[in-house]
Amino acid sequence: MSSEILNKVGNLLENIKKKKPLVHSITNYVTATDCANIILAIGGSPTMADFSKEVEAIASISSAVVLNMGIINDDMVEAMIIAGKKANECGIPVIYDPVGAGVAPYRNSVAQRLLREVKMDIIRGNISEIKFISGISSVTKGVDASESDMNMTNEDKVNVAKNLAQKLNCTVAITGVEDVVSDSERSVILSNGSKMLASVTGTGCMTSALCGAYAGSGNDYFIAAVGAVLSMSISGEISEEKNKNIGLGSFHVGIMDAISNLTAEIIKDRGKITFL
Protein backbone atom coordinates (compact mmCIF):
# COMPACT_ATOMS: atom_id res chain seq x y z
CA MET A 1 0.00 0.00 0.00
CA SER A 2 2.80 2.45 0.84
CA SER A 3 4.38 1.90 -2.57
CA GLU A 4 1.03 2.64 -4.21
CA ILE A 5 0.75 5.92 -2.30
CA LEU A 6 4.33 6.87 -3.19
CA ASN A 7 3.66 6.11 -6.85
CA LYS A 8 0.61 8.37 -6.78
CA VAL A 9 2.59 11.14 -5.11
CA GLY A 10 5.32 10.79 -7.73
CA ASN A 11 2.78 11.00 -10.54
CA LEU A 12 1.23 14.09 -8.96
CA LEU A 13 4.65 15.74 -8.69
CA GLU A 14 5.14 15.16 -12.41
CA ASN A 15 1.70 16.71 -13.02
CA ILE A 16 2.78 19.84 -11.14
CA LYS A 17 5.74 20.29 -13.44
CA LYS A 18 3.52 19.80 -16.50
CA LYS A 19 0.55 21.89 -15.38
CA LYS A 20 2.41 24.65 -13.50
CA PRO A 21 -0.62 25.34 -11.28
CA LEU A 22 -1.40 28.92 -10.30
CA VAL A 23 -1.45 28.94 -6.49
CA HIS A 24 -3.12 31.97 -4.94
CA SER A 25 -1.71 32.42 -1.43
CA ILE A 26 -3.06 34.88 1.10
CA THR A 27 -0.28 34.51 3.61
CA ASN A 28 1.79 36.43 6.12
CA TYR A 29 4.64 38.80 5.32
CA VAL A 30 7.09 36.84 7.49
CA THR A 31 7.08 33.88 5.11
CA ALA A 32 5.53 35.20 1.87
CA THR A 33 8.79 35.17 -0.10
CA ASP A 34 9.66 31.63 1.00
CA CYS A 35 6.14 30.44 0.15
CA ALA A 36 6.30 32.01 -3.31
CA ASN A 37 9.74 30.54 -3.96
CA ILE A 38 8.79 27.05 -2.75
CA ILE A 39 5.82 27.04 -5.15
CA LEU A 40 8.17 28.04 -7.97
CA ALA A 41 10.73 25.44 -6.90
CA ILE A 42 8.21 22.57 -6.98
CA GLY A 43 7.05 23.67 -10.45
CA GLY A 44 4.02 25.88 -9.77
CA SER A 45 3.25 29.55 -10.24
CA PRO A 46 2.56 31.73 -7.18
CA THR A 47 0.42 34.81 -6.75
CA MET A 48 0.42 36.49 -3.35
CA ALA A 49 -2.46 39.00 -3.66
CA ASP A 50 -4.16 39.81 -0.35
CA PHE A 51 -6.19 42.97 -1.04
CA SER A 52 -9.88 42.28 -0.58
CA LYS A 53 -10.88 44.18 -3.74
CA GLU A 54 -8.91 41.90 -6.09
CA VAL A 55 -8.77 38.47 -4.49
CA GLU A 56 -12.08 37.25 -5.89
CA ALA A 57 -10.95 37.72 -9.49
CA ILE A 58 -7.58 36.12 -8.83
CA ALA A 59 -9.04 33.18 -6.92
CA SER A 60 -11.42 32.47 -9.80
CA ILE A 61 -8.54 31.80 -12.22
CA SER A 62 -6.31 29.91 -9.78
CA SER A 63 -5.66 26.19 -9.48
CA ALA A 64 -5.67 26.35 -5.67
CA VAL A 65 -6.15 28.91 -2.91
CA VAL A 66 -4.03 28.86 0.27
CA LEU A 67 -5.28 30.75 3.35
CA ASN A 68 -2.59 31.29 5.98
CA MET A 69 -3.43 33.30 9.10
CA GLY A 70 0.11 33.82 10.38
CA ILE A 71 -0.30 37.62 10.35
CA ILE A 72 -3.90 38.80 10.26
CA ASN A 73 -5.86 42.02 10.19
CA ASP A 74 -9.45 42.84 9.37
CA ASP A 75 -8.91 43.41 5.64
CA MET A 76 -6.84 40.25 5.25
CA VAL A 77 -9.53 38.22 6.99
CA GLU A 78 -12.15 39.63 4.63
CA ALA A 79 -9.87 38.83 1.71
CA MET A 80 -9.56 35.23 2.90
CA ILE A 81 -13.32 34.87 3.20
CA ILE A 82 -13.91 36.36 -0.26
CA ALA A 83 -11.21 34.26 -1.94
CA GLY A 84 -12.26 31.10 -0.12
CA LYS A 85 -15.92 31.47 -1.02
CA LYS A 86 -15.05 32.15 -4.67
CA ALA A 87 -12.83 29.08 -4.76
CA ASN A 88 -15.66 26.98 -3.27
CA GLU A 89 -18.03 28.35 -5.91
CA CYS A 90 -15.61 27.48 -8.71
CA GLY A 91 -14.64 24.03 -7.40
CA ILE A 92 -11.07 25.16 -6.67
CA PRO A 93 -9.34 23.47 -3.70
CA VAL A 94 -8.80 25.56 -0.56
CA ILE A 95 -5.90 24.89 1.80
CA TYR A 96 -6.07 26.33 5.30
CA ASP A 97 -3.14 26.93 7.64
CA PRO A 98 -4.53 27.95 11.08
CA VAL A 99 -1.27 29.49 12.32
CA GLY A 100 -1.39 30.24 16.03
CA ALA A 101 -4.98 29.08 16.50
CA GLY A 102 -5.64 28.95 20.22
CA VAL A 103 -3.18 31.69 21.18
CA ALA A 104 -5.40 34.81 21.38
CA PRO A 105 -9.13 35.66 21.30
CA TYR A 106 -9.15 37.58 17.98
CA ARG A 107 -7.12 34.92 16.20
CA ASN A 108 -9.34 32.23 17.66
CA SER A 109 -12.50 33.96 16.42
CA VAL A 110 -10.96 34.31 12.95
CA ALA A 111 -10.10 30.60 12.86
CA GLN A 112 -13.67 29.70 13.77
CA ARG A 113 -15.15 32.15 11.26
CA LEU A 114 -13.03 30.82 8.41
CA LEU A 115 -14.18 27.29 9.16
CA ARG A 116 -17.81 28.40 9.29
CA GLU A 117 -17.79 30.37 6.06
CA VAL A 118 -15.33 28.51 3.81
CA LYS A 119 -15.24 24.80 2.91
CA MET A 120 -11.65 23.69 3.43
CA ASP A 121 -10.19 20.83 1.40
CA ILE A 122 -6.87 20.50 3.23
CA ILE A 123 -6.07 21.78 6.71
CA ARG A 124 -2.40 21.70 7.69
CA GLY A 125 -1.12 22.71 11.10
CA ASN A 126 0.78 21.60 14.15
CA ILE A 127 -0.90 19.42 16.74
CA SER A 128 -1.83 22.32 19.07
CA GLU A 129 -3.48 24.26 16.23
CA ILE A 130 -5.37 21.22 14.99
CA LYS A 131 -6.54 20.34 18.50
CA PHE A 132 -7.86 23.87 18.99
CA ILE A 133 -9.89 23.99 15.79
CA SER A 134 -11.17 20.50 16.64
CA GLY A 135 -12.60 21.88 19.86
CA ILE A 136 -10.15 19.92 22.02
CA SER A 137 -8.32 21.56 24.91
CA SER A 138 -4.80 22.46 23.82
CA VAL A 139 -1.81 24.43 25.07
CA THR A 140 -0.15 26.76 22.58
CA LYS A 141 3.34 28.23 22.54
CA GLY A 142 2.95 31.20 20.23
CA VAL A 143 2.80 29.74 16.73
CA ASP A 144 4.53 26.52 17.85
CA ALA A 145 3.01 23.38 19.30
CA SER A 146 3.34 22.93 23.04
CA GLU A 147 5.61 20.22 24.39
CA SER A 148 2.70 18.41 26.03
CA ASP A 149 0.79 18.26 22.73
CA MET A 150 3.89 17.15 20.81
CA ASN A 151 4.34 14.29 23.28
CA MET A 152 0.98 12.77 22.35
CA THR A 153 1.22 9.31 20.79
CA ASN A 154 0.97 8.99 17.03
CA GLU A 155 -2.21 6.97 17.50
CA ASP A 156 -3.79 9.85 19.44
CA LYS A 157 -2.69 12.35 16.80
CA VAL A 158 -4.21 10.15 14.10
CA ASN A 159 -7.49 10.11 16.01
CA VAL A 160 -7.49 13.92 16.24
CA ALA A 161 -6.81 14.24 12.50
CA LYS A 162 -9.30 11.53 11.56
CA ASN A 163 -12.12 13.01 13.63
CA LEU A 164 -11.60 16.55 12.29
CA ALA A 165 -11.36 15.23 8.72
CA GLN A 166 -14.66 13.41 9.16
CA LYS A 167 -16.33 16.40 10.80
CA LEU A 168 -15.30 18.87 8.06
CA ASN A 169 -15.16 16.42 5.12
CA CYS A 170 -11.57 17.33 4.32
CA THR A 171 -7.99 16.10 4.58
CA VAL A 172 -6.07 17.01 7.74
CA ALA A 173 -2.27 17.08 7.96
CA ILE A 174 -0.56 17.42 11.34
CA THR A 175 3.13 18.17 10.97
CA GLY A 176 5.76 17.62 13.63
CA VAL A 177 8.62 15.26 14.43
CA GLU A 178 6.54 12.65 12.63
CA ASP A 179 3.64 13.73 10.44
CA VAL A 180 0.06 12.51 10.29
CA VAL A 181 -2.31 12.79 7.33
CA SER A 182 -5.93 11.61 7.33
CA ASP A 183 -9.05 12.05 5.24
CA SER A 184 -10.99 9.95 7.80
CA GLU A 185 -10.91 6.86 5.56
CA ARG A 186 -7.14 6.76 4.97
CA SER A 187 -4.67 7.63 7.73
CA VAL A 188 -0.88 7.53 7.56
CA ILE A 189 2.17 8.43 9.60
CA LEU A 190 5.07 9.92 7.62
CA SER A 191 8.49 9.45 9.19
CA ASN A 192 10.86 11.49 7.05
CA GLY A 193 12.33 14.81 8.12
CA SER A 194 15.11 16.66 9.92
CA LYS A 195 15.12 18.21 13.39
CA MET A 196 16.61 21.32 11.79
CA LEU A 197 13.29 22.04 10.05
CA ALA A 198 11.90 23.24 13.39
CA SER A 199 14.63 25.91 13.58
CA VAL A 200 13.79 27.59 10.26
CA THR A 201 10.94 30.08 10.21
CA GLY A 202 8.19 29.22 7.76
CA THR A 203 8.69 25.54 6.99
CA GLY A 204 5.09 24.92 8.03
CA CYS A 205 3.84 27.78 5.88
CA MET A 206 5.91 26.46 2.98
CA THR A 207 4.39 23.01 3.45
CA SER A 208 0.91 24.53 3.22
CA ALA A 209 1.98 26.34 0.05
CA LEU A 210 3.17 22.99 -1.34
CA CYS A 211 -0.25 21.56 -0.50
CA GLY A 212 -1.64 24.20 -2.86
CA ALA A 213 0.68 23.16 -5.68
CA TYR A 214 -0.16 19.48 -5.26
CA ALA A 215 -3.91 20.00 -4.77
CA GLY A 216 -4.00 22.27 -7.81
CA SER A 217 -2.62 19.47 -9.97
CA GLY A 218 -5.02 16.64 -9.11
CA ASN A 219 -8.28 15.85 -7.36
CA ASP A 220 -7.16 13.46 -4.58
CA TYR A 221 -6.42 15.87 -1.74
CA PHE A 222 -5.22 13.12 0.59
CA ILE A 223 -2.47 12.27 -1.90
CA ALA A 224 -1.81 16.00 -2.35
CA ALA A 225 -1.29 16.51 1.39
CA VAL A 226 0.93 13.44 1.66
CA GLY A 227 2.96 14.70 -1.29
CA ALA A 228 3.40 18.17 0.15
CA VAL A 229 4.47 16.91 3.57
CA LEU A 230 6.86 14.34 2.11
CA SER A 231 8.34 16.93 -0.25
CA MET A 232 9.25 19.20 2.65
CA SER A 233 10.46 16.46 5.01
CA ILE A 234 12.53 14.65 2.39
CA SER A 235 14.03 17.94 1.23
CA GLY A 236 14.93 18.70 4.85
CA GLU A 237 16.75 15.38 5.06
CA ILE A 238 18.64 16.02 1.83
CA SER A 239 19.60 19.54 2.88
CA GLU A 240 20.89 18.37 6.26
CA GLU A 241 22.95 15.63 4.61
CA LYS A 242 24.55 18.15 2.25
CA ASN A 243 24.95 21.01 4.73
CA LYS A 244 25.70 19.20 7.99
CA ASN A 245 27.68 21.31 10.46
CA ILE A 246 27.48 24.39 8.20
CA GLY A 247 24.51 26.16 9.76
CA LEU A 248 20.85 27.09 9.44
CA GLY A 249 21.37 29.56 6.61
CA SER A 250 22.82 26.92 4.31
CA PHE A 251 20.20 24.43 5.50
CA HIS A 252 17.42 26.91 4.61
CA VAL A 253 18.77 27.44 1.10
CA GLY A 254 19.36 23.72 0.79
CA ILE A 255 15.64 23.04 1.32
CA MET A 256 14.84 25.18 -1.71
CA ASP A 257 17.56 23.46 -3.74
CA ALA A 258 16.25 20.02 -2.80
CA ILE A 259 12.64 20.95 -3.63
CA SER A 260 13.70 22.25 -7.04
CA ASN A 261 15.53 18.99 -7.77
CA LEU A 262 12.87 16.69 -6.32
CA THR A 263 11.71 13.85 -8.57
CA ALA A 264 9.18 11.05 -8.40
CA GLU A 265 12.09 8.61 -8.04
CA ILE A 266 13.48 10.42 -4.98
CA ILE A 267 10.08 10.35 -3.31
CA LYS A 268 9.62 6.65 -4.07
CA ASP A 269 13.10 5.79 -2.84
CA ARG A 270 13.02 7.84 0.38
CA GLY A 271 9.38 8.11 1.45
CA LYS A 272 8.57 6.43 4.78
CA ILE A 273 4.85 5.70 5.26
CA THR A 274 3.04 3.73 7.94
CA PHE A 275 -0.73 3.04 7.78
CA LEU A 276 -2.88 3.06 10.88
C-alpha positions in Angstrom: 0.0 0.0 0.0 2.8 2.5 0.8 4.4 1.9 -2.6 1.0 2.6 -4.2 0.8 5.9 -2.3 4.3 6.9 -3.2 3.7 6.1 -6.9 0.6 8.4 -6.8 2.6 11.1 -5.1 5.3 10.8 -7.7 2.8 11.0 -10.5 1.2 14.1 -9.0 4.6 15.7 -8.7 5.1 15.2 -12.4 1.7 16.7 -13.0 2.8 19.8 -11.1 5.7 20.3 -13.4 3.5 19.8 -16.5 0.6 21.9 -15.4 2.4 24.7 -13.5 -0.6 25.3 -11.3 -1.4 28.9 -10.3 -1.4 28.9 -6.5 -3.1 32.0 -4.9 -1.7 32.4 -1.4 -3.1 34.9 1.1 -0.3 34.5 3.6 1.8 36.4 6.1 4.6 38.8 5.3 7.1 36.8 7.5 7.1 33.9 5.1 5.5 35.2 1.9 8.8 35.2 -0.1 9.7 31.6 1.0 6.1 30.4 0.2 6.3 32.0 -3.3 9.7 30.5 -4.0 8.8 27.1 -2.7 5.8 27.0 -5.2 8.2 28.0 -8.0 10.7 25.4 -6.9 8.2 22.6 -7.0 7.0 23.7 -10.5 4.0 25.9 -9.8 3.3 29.6 -10.2 2.6 31.7 -7.2 0.4 34.8 -6.7 0.4 36.5 -3.4 -2.5 39.0 -3.7 -4.2 39.8 -0.3 -6.2 43.0 -1.0 -9.9 42.3 -0.6 -10.9 44.2 -3.7 -8.9 41.9 -6.1 -8.8 38.5 -4.5 -12.1 37.2 -5.9 -11.0 37.7 -9.5 -7.6 36.1 -8.8 -9.0 33.2 -6.9 -11.4 32.5 -9.8 -8.5 31.8 -12.2 -6.3 29.9 -9.8 -5.7 26.2 -9.5 -5.7 26.4 -5.7 -6.1 28.9 -2.9 -4.0 28.9 0.3 -5.3 30.7 3.3 -2.6 31.3 6.0 -3.4 33.3 9.1 0.1 33.8 10.4 -0.3 37.6 10.4 -3.9 38.8 10.3 -5.9 42.0 10.2 -9.5 42.8 9.4 -8.9 43.4 5.6 -6.8 40.3 5.2 -9.5 38.2 7.0 -12.2 39.6 4.6 -9.9 38.8 1.7 -9.6 35.2 2.9 -13.3 34.9 3.2 -13.9 36.4 -0.3 -11.2 34.3 -1.9 -12.3 31.1 -0.1 -15.9 31.5 -1.0 -15.1 32.1 -4.7 -12.8 29.1 -4.8 -15.7 27.0 -3.3 -18.0 28.4 -5.9 -15.6 27.5 -8.7 -14.6 24.0 -7.4 -11.1 25.2 -6.7 -9.3 23.5 -3.7 -8.8 25.6 -0.6 -5.9 24.9 1.8 -6.1 26.3 5.3 -3.1 26.9 7.6 -4.5 28.0 11.1 -1.3 29.5 12.3 -1.4 30.2 16.0 -5.0 29.1 16.5 -5.6 29.0 20.2 -3.2 31.7 21.2 -5.4 34.8 21.4 -9.1 35.7 21.3 -9.1 37.6 18.0 -7.1 34.9 16.2 -9.3 32.2 17.7 -12.5 34.0 16.4 -11.0 34.3 13.0 -10.1 30.6 12.9 -13.7 29.7 13.8 -15.2 32.2 11.3 -13.0 30.8 8.4 -14.2 27.3 9.2 -17.8 28.4 9.3 -17.8 30.4 6.1 -15.3 28.5 3.8 -15.2 24.8 2.9 -11.6 23.7 3.4 -10.2 20.8 1.4 -6.9 20.5 3.2 -6.1 21.8 6.7 -2.4 21.7 7.7 -1.1 22.7 11.1 0.8 21.6 14.2 -0.9 19.4 16.7 -1.8 22.3 19.1 -3.5 24.3 16.2 -5.4 21.2 15.0 -6.5 20.3 18.5 -7.9 23.9 19.0 -9.9 24.0 15.8 -11.2 20.5 16.6 -12.6 21.9 19.9 -10.2 19.9 22.0 -8.3 21.6 24.9 -4.8 22.5 23.8 -1.8 24.4 25.1 -0.2 26.8 22.6 3.3 28.2 22.5 2.9 31.2 20.2 2.8 29.7 16.7 4.5 26.5 17.8 3.0 23.4 19.3 3.3 22.9 23.0 5.6 20.2 24.4 2.7 18.4 26.0 0.8 18.3 22.7 3.9 17.2 20.8 4.3 14.3 23.3 1.0 12.8 22.3 1.2 9.3 20.8 1.0 9.0 17.0 -2.2 7.0 17.5 -3.8 9.9 19.4 -2.7 12.4 16.8 -4.2 10.2 14.1 -7.5 10.1 16.0 -7.5 13.9 16.2 -6.8 14.2 12.5 -9.3 11.5 11.6 -12.1 13.0 13.6 -11.6 16.5 12.3 -11.4 15.2 8.7 -14.7 13.4 9.2 -16.3 16.4 10.8 -15.3 18.9 8.1 -15.2 16.4 5.1 -11.6 17.3 4.3 -8.0 16.1 4.6 -6.1 17.0 7.7 -2.3 17.1 8.0 -0.6 17.4 11.3 3.1 18.2 11.0 5.8 17.6 13.6 8.6 15.3 14.4 6.5 12.6 12.6 3.6 13.7 10.4 0.1 12.5 10.3 -2.3 12.8 7.3 -5.9 11.6 7.3 -9.1 12.1 5.2 -11.0 9.9 7.8 -10.9 6.9 5.6 -7.1 6.8 5.0 -4.7 7.6 7.7 -0.9 7.5 7.6 2.2 8.4 9.6 5.1 9.9 7.6 8.5 9.5 9.2 10.9 11.5 7.0 12.3 14.8 8.1 15.1 16.7 9.9 15.1 18.2 13.4 16.6 21.3 11.8 13.3 22.0 10.0 11.9 23.2 13.4 14.6 25.9 13.6 13.8 27.6 10.3 10.9 30.1 10.2 8.2 29.2 7.8 8.7 25.5 7.0 5.1 24.9 8.0 3.8 27.8 5.9 5.9 26.5 3.0 4.4 23.0 3.5 0.9 24.5 3.2 2.0 26.3 0.0 3.2 23.0 -1.3 -0.3 21.6 -0.5 -1.6 24.2 -2.9 0.7 23.2 -5.7 -0.2 19.5 -5.3 -3.9 20.0 -4.8 -4.0 22.3 -7.8 -2.6 19.5 -10.0 -5.0 16.6 -9.1 -8.3 15.8 -7.4 -7.2 13.5 -4.6 -6.4 15.9 -1.7 -5.2 13.1 0.6 -2.5 12.3 -1.9 -1.8 16.0 -2.3 -1.3 16.5 1.4 0.9 13.4 1.7 3.0 14.7 -1.3 3.4 18.2 0.2 4.5 16.9 3.6 6.9 14.3 2.1 8.3 16.9 -0.3 9.3 19.2 2.7 10.5 16.5 5.0 12.5 14.6 2.4 14.0 17.9 1.2 14.9 18.7 4.9 16.8 15.4 5.1 18.6 16.0 1.8 19.6 19.5 2.9 20.9 18.4 6.3 22.9 15.6 4.6 24.6 18.1 2.3 25.0 21.0 4.7 25.7 19.2 8.0 27.7 21.3 10.5 27.5 24.4 8.2 24.5 26.2 9.8 20.8 27.1 9.4 21.4 29.6 6.6 22.8 26.9 4.3 20.2 24.4 5.5 17.4 26.9 4.6 18.8 27.4 1.1 19.4 23.7 0.8 15.6 23.0 1.3 14.8 25.2 -1.7 17.6 23.5 -3.7 16.3 20.0 -2.8 12.6 21.0 -3.6 13.7 22.3 -7.0 15.5 19.0 -7.8 12.9 16.7 -6.3 11.7 13.9 -8.6 9.2 11.0 -8.4 12.1 8.6 -8.0 13.5 10.4 -5.0 10.1 10.4 -3.3 9.6 6.7 -4.1 13.1 5.8 -2.8 13.0 7.8 0.4 9.4 8.1 1.4 8.6 6.4 4.8 4.8 5.7 5.3 3.0 3.7 7.9 -0.7 3.0 7.8 -2.9 3.1 10.9 
